[in-house]
């Protein structure tokens, strides 16, 4: 590997989110509204980083052959929602607004 260059390894992250709410400004006089939400997200990807000097040299060569340039950093990835559950109590219309 060239000095100063860094390889990016595949990245995977798992994020869990929990949310608890009590009350509602609109529904407070009529009903005590409570809600809970649980979400699970999967974040994954892979990428690369190339030293700036090497990028300049590669792009100079690519300009000579009329090809597109490259970036110093690039990668691909995605975030997927694995699980999402929302529960609102009591089951009244005023609490769901």
DODO-625746 format. One record per residue (C-alpha): residue in three letters; x, y, z. Coordinates in Angstrom, 3 decimals. Last residue first. Layout:
BEGIN
   rest          X          Y          Z
    Ala          X          Y          Z
...
***
This chain:
BEGIN
   rest          X          Y          Z
    Unk    -53.328     13.368     15.491
    Unk    -53.259      9.785     16.800
    Unk    -54.180     10.649     20.406
    Unk    -57.438     12.391     19.400
    Unk    -58.475      9.347     17.345
    Unk    -58.464      7.081     20.365
    Unk    -56.569      3.792     20.906
    Unk    -55.378      4.681     24.389
    Unk    -52.479      4.222     23.934
    Unk    -50.302      4.620     20.847
    Unk    -47.864      1.893     19.740
    Unk    -45.313      2.414     16.978
    Unk    -43.097     -0.441     15.723
    Unk    -40.260     -0.154     13.225
    Unk    -37.944     -3.007     12.237
    Unk    -35.193     -3.458      9.652
    Unk    -35.143      0.076      8.240
    Unk    -32.292     -0.076      5.747
    Unk    -29.429      2.400      5.406
    Unk    -27.290      2.147      2.283
    Unk    -23.741      2.131      1.080
    Unk    -21.365      2.987     -1.706
    Unk    -18.002      4.617     -1.673
    Unk    -15.855      7.442     -2.842
    Unk    -12.947      9.553     -1.703
    Unk    -10.190     11.145     -3.795
    Unk    -12.560     11.347     -6.765
    Unk    -11.803     10.117    -10.268
    Unk    -11.800     12.025    -13.553
    Unk    -13.588     11.120    -16.773
    Unk    -11.691      9.921    -19.817
    Unk    -10.279     12.040    -22.647
    Unk     -7.035     10.006    -22.930
    Unk     -4.852     12.902    -21.814
    Unk     -7.400     13.921    -19.164
    Unk     -7.187     10.400    -17.675
    Unk     -3.421     10.789    -17.296
    Unk     -3.803     14.105    -15.462
    Unk     -6.597     12.536    -13.342
    Unk     -4.285      9.701    -12.262
    Unk     -1.514     12.134    -11.314
    Unk     -3.877     14.445     -9.417
    Unk     -5.439     11.483     -7.570
    Unk     -1.971     10.221     -6.617
    Unk     -1.067     13.586     -5.127
    Unk     -4.368     13.768     -3.187
    Unk     -3.894     10.373     -1.482
    Unk     -6.652      7.830     -2.327
    Unk     -9.571      6.980     -0.003
    Unk    -11.913      4.019     -0.553
    Unk    -15.442      2.833      0.156
    Unk    -17.697      0.091      1.511
    Unk    -21.221      0.189      2.937
    Unk    -23.675     -0.720      5.663
    Unk    -26.235      0.909      7.977
    Unk    -28.909     -1.352      9.493
    Unk    -31.786      0.335     11.340
    Unk    -33.943     -0.868     14.252
    Unk    -36.846      1.246     15.465
    Unk    -38.947      1.158     18.626
    Unk    -41.759      3.595     19.285
    Unk    -43.821      4.176     22.389
    Unk    -46.847      6.390     22.761
    Unk    -48.972      7.705     25.598
    Unk    -52.075      9.917     25.451
    Unk    -53.924     10.978     28.596
    Unk    -57.402     11.629     27.187
    Unk    -59.869     14.510     26.764
    Unk    -58.148     17.569     28.310
    Unk    -54.689     16.361     27.142
    Unk    -55.675     15.514     23.537
    Unk    -54.403     18.642     21.786
    Unk    -51.293     19.249     23.879
    Unk    -50.547     15.526     23.936
    Unk    -49.319     13.458     26.833
    Unk    -46.484     11.016     27.441
    Unk    -43.846     10.039     24.902
    Unk    -41.362      7.138     24.869
    Unk    -38.828      6.670     22.064
    Unk    -36.425      3.782     21.454
    Unk    -33.866      3.737     18.654
    Unk    -31.566      0.818     17.804
    Unk    -28.718      1.355     15.363
    Unk    -26.729     -1.482     13.774
    Unk    -23.564     -0.557     11.934
    Unk    -21.713     -2.287      9.110
    Unk    -18.640     -0.942      7.399
    Unk    -16.584     -2.691      4.741
    Unk    -12.960     -1.724      5.098
    Unk    -11.619      1.520      3.881
    Unk     -8.041      1.449      2.783
    Unk     -5.845      4.369      3.653
    Unk     -3.118      5.897      1.565
    Unk     -0.389      7.958      3.167
    Unk      2.458      5.732      2.000
    Unk      1.335      3.467     -0.867
    Unk      0.000      0.000      0.000
***
